[in-house]
């Protein structure tokens, strides 16, 4: 494991412990989601906060200015610690690690559900219910239209792919015929 990934994991674990200890996990998740969007939309901001050409006090002031309103104090402090220790480039990895810890703690997971034709609300509810029974976790579904499937659905949940698409059935039939 590279040093950057290891430090991202350690920072995330420390912040996660504080979130759980303070019974503020939902708030931290919300704040970190918002921070991730800010950093993704403004990649130059991470560069600025990482630049040794800018005084540390100025970089910390930029964090205060951007994150003090509406953000948990510990989130702001967390960002400052990353900045002070030269680890701002790992902020998105830290947030990703934190989210993974939270999903495990809350027994949640995400499912990407690809469809060729729109699903009704009843179909969506039934599918999520079936996936929750199968995984024994609370499912957060993300629906993605993919007309190349021709029909049916494909589900990606953790490391599992469930492919019930017409495209997959045609491919399987071709393989059987060509043997």
Buried (B, 14 or more C-beta within 10 A) or exposed (E): EEEEEEBBBEBBBBBBEBBBEEEBBEBBBBBBEBBBEEBEEEEEBBEBBBEEEEEEEEBBEBBEEBBEEEBBEBBBBBBBEBBEEEBBBBBBBBBBBBBBBBBEEEEBBBBBBBBBEEBEEEEBEEBBEEBBEEBEBEBEBEBEEBEEBBEBBBBBBEEEEBBEBEBBBEEEEEEEEEE
